[in-house]
Every structure is written in structure tokens, then in C-alpha cells.
Amino acid sequence: MKVLAIGATGFIGRHVVPLLVEQGIEVAVLHRGDTDADFPAGVRRIRGNRNRLDHATAELQRFAPDVVFDAILYTEQQARGVVRAFRGNAGRVVALSSGDVYRNYDGFRGKSAAQPDAVPLAEDAPLRDTRYPYRGSGLTFEHAHDYEKILVEQLLLAESDLPVTVLRLPAVYGPGDRQHRLRPYLQRMVDGQAGILLHEQQAAWRWTRGYVGNVAAAIAFAVADPRTGSRIFNVGDEPALSERKWVERIGAAVGWRGRVVAVSESELPNHLKQPFDWRYELWTDTSSIREELGYVELTPLDEALQRTVEWERSTLDRIEPLNYREEDAVLQSKLNE
Ligand SMILES: NC(=O)c1ccc[n+]([C@@H]2O[C@H](COP(=O)([O-])OP(=O)(O)OC[C@H]3O[C@@H](n4cnc5c(N)ncnc54)[C@H](OP(=O)(O)O)[C@@H]3O)[C@@H](O)[C@H]2O)c1
């Protein structure tokens, strides 16, 4: 089998390529050449811009992939480019999407009047009514204006001549995570804080997370399995922990002796208030990929956290120290109650 992996030199994709090579799959990675990734011998590199796949037509046709794994598909226009380039030239596409397609994501961000949808959210759970979730959000990533995984999914899945497997990813964490998902908690733990304050609803709120090595394994399963066809699969580690449990497990990985302290909105210091509605959980149902493709996590939670904590610790000396005055005032009264 030959796989073309578009943008697989980044945080997630770089872990997928070796898993494919291990299975005897021939891999070519298309990227611009700005990011280095240490791949096993034999992995081919194709220099190119995913927004101009037509410029690489000859090389792509020469490689003749059976499967295209697209790690960096964000906009409807990019999805059109994929269809143009690979309809008739590849057997299947595996595209990375996100759990942000679900309607609960709108509710979570205060953008939906609908009641929270029941969790865990299966692949057929309601989708957001709004479009372009990051337009005007102040986020600076390249595709913030046109990012819309719902439109990407719909455009690809409408293609009858090109089977497309869509993988809806969770919140991915691990070494190299540019979003530093563990950092706010880890920094407090390393600083020896006696407690970490959470909004009382946030403490119970569940979000599906995925260790980068596990997410990569799920992707590799879907890429290598010819049975997947035109399907959507949620991806993520089980169980989906509440925020309280998540912080406690990070604490255990760090050897932290403090406590998670849940407080009301009015007790929470202003700098910890977040504009989210914690009634809307982002817990997805990942049973389909497990039952149908036999996917299981490669790395258990404790080991995943150990590895991530070790990496994240090495980044802490490059960031501003925190001022704990307000948090300590609340903690003092709560811990003495
Ligand atoms: N992280 C999460 O929590 C999360 C959650 C849900 C979904 N996802 C999905 O996961 C995917 C992101 O994967 P990732 O984190 O591995 O990506 P990433 O770290 O941003 O890496 C992307 C790679 O693609 C290459 N690239 C970027 N722009 C390119 C272009 N125009 N043409 C060709 N190559 C290009 C870059 O290499 P060069 O610089 O060499 O070109 C880069 O190394 C996205 O689809 C995202 O929506 C992530």
C-alpha cells in the first residue's frame, strides 16, 4: 500500500508516519519543507504547498497513492483541491476533522440556545448551527477566518467517486503541543500551590482528550484498514475524565500534594473566569472506531501524562511567573473550612 501524507511533519502527523512504515506501507510526505521531522528510512518527501496541489501533479501521479492521509485540511477550498487532485488518482482519503463540529461546542461557547445534547456525543449527534467558529475570534492561526470542518466534511463525503474517512479528533495533548494544554495546571503544581481552583461546574465537566501517540495510532488504523470507506469516526482516549479528575491525574504524574478546590462563580478570582458554559460537555463516543477497526490506546494515561509533563516542564522556565495573591486568598479560606 502507498500512502501520501499531507502535512504529516507536525505535532500529530509526525507520529503517524512511523506507524504506517512499521506496517510495511510506503509513505510519501507532502510539506513545504519548513519543518523538520525525523522519519524512518525510505519515507519520501514531496516539497509542495497543500493549497496548490496542482503544482505537484506530476510527482503525485508518479507516486500514485492508494490512500491520501490529509492532516491539515481546514477550509472548504482546500477540500475542493483534494477532490480535484485525487478523484480518479487515489483509492481513498483519510481526513482529520475535530470534535468542534458538534452543537455542544456552540453551546459551550455561548453561541447556541439549544439545550445541551446528551453525552457521549456519537458521530450522528447534532452539528453546530453556526459556521466558521474562529472567524473574528482573535486567534492568529493561518486559517482562522475560513476554518470550518463541517464544510470540509460535507464536501468530501458528498463525493461518490472518492471514499473519504473522516476522523473527528479530541483535544490532543503530548510533547510538542503548541496549545500547552497541561501548562496552566502544571505551572501551579510545580510552583507548589496548595490548591488549584476550578469553577464548580467546570470541575464536573467532561471533555474527550487524546494523547498524541494514541491519536496517531487511531489515524494509522484508519489509514491502513481498507474497510473504512466513507465513514466518520470519533477518536479519543477513554474514559473521558472530568476536569477535576484530569487535574488530579496530572497532579499524580507530577507528585503534587495539593488539592483541587471547586468554588462558585462569585468566589473564582477574575483571572480564572472563562467565557464558557460548562453545561455543554465535549465528551465524544469513541466506541465505533474501537468496535469496527479494533482500535485500542497504545499508551496508558499515566505514561502519557508522565511524558507530557516531562516535556512541558522543560518549557516552564521560558514563561512569565504567576502572581498567586488572589488565588491564595480564596484557597486559604476554602482549605481551612
Ligand atoms: N491539536 C488538537 O488538539 C487538535 C484537535 C482537533 C483536531 N486537530 C486537527 O489536527 C490537525 C493538525 O495536525 P498537526 O497538529 O500535526 O499540524 P501541525 O503541527 O500544524 O503541522 C502541520 C504540518 O504541515 C505542514 N504544512 C503547513 N502548511 C502547509 C502547506 N500549506 N502546505 C504543505 N504543508 C504544510 C508543516 O510542515 P512545513 O512547515 O514543512 O510545511 C507542518 O509541519 C488539523 O487538521 C487539526 O484540525 C487537532
The ligand as a Gaussian input file, in Angstrom:
#p B3LYP/6-31G(d) Opt

LIG

0 1
 N       -4.267000      19.662000      18.349000
 C       -5.525000      19.398000      18.633000
 O       -5.933000      19.406000      19.807000
 C       -6.499000      19.071000      17.529000
 C       -7.839000      18.887000      17.841000
 C       -8.749000      18.567000      16.827000
 C       -8.292000      18.458000      15.519000
 N       -6.962000      18.662000      15.229000
 C       -6.543000      18.558000      13.824000
 O       -5.241000      18.019000      13.706000
 C       -4.622000      18.579000      12.538000
 C       -3.327000      19.273000      12.904000
 O       -2.288000      18.364000      12.932000
 P       -0.865000      18.796000      13.479000
 O       -1.065000      19.377000      14.849000
 O        0.032000      17.655000      13.298000
 O       -0.460000      20.008000      12.488000
 P        0.746000      20.999000      12.623000
 O        1.576000      20.728000      13.835000
 O        0.209000      22.364000      12.408000
 O        1.675000      20.573000      11.395000
 C        1.315000      20.797000      10.113000
 C        2.485000      20.431000       9.199000
 O        2.026000      20.646000       7.887000
 C        2.981000      21.328000       7.101000
 N        2.272000      22.413000       6.414000
 C        1.685000      23.504000       6.965000
 N        1.118000      24.266000       5.998000
 C        1.358000      23.625000       4.830000
 C        1.023000      23.891000       3.495000
 N        0.334000      24.999000       3.132000
 N        1.392000      23.010000       2.549000
 C        2.093000      21.889000       2.879000
 N        2.462000      21.583000       4.129000
 C        2.090000      22.438000       5.098000
 C        4.032000      21.890000       8.055000
 O        5.322000      21.474000       7.608000
 P        6.155000      22.518000       6.676000
 O        6.347000      23.715000       7.564000
 O        7.427000      21.814000       6.335000
 O        5.297000      22.801000       5.505000
 C        3.690000      21.311000       9.411000
 O        4.744000      20.582000       9.982000
 C       -5.591000      19.582000      11.971000
 O       -6.367000      19.013000      10.958000
 C       -6.435000      19.929000      13.191000
 O       -7.701000      20.451000      12.855000
 C       -6.062000      18.955000      16.202000

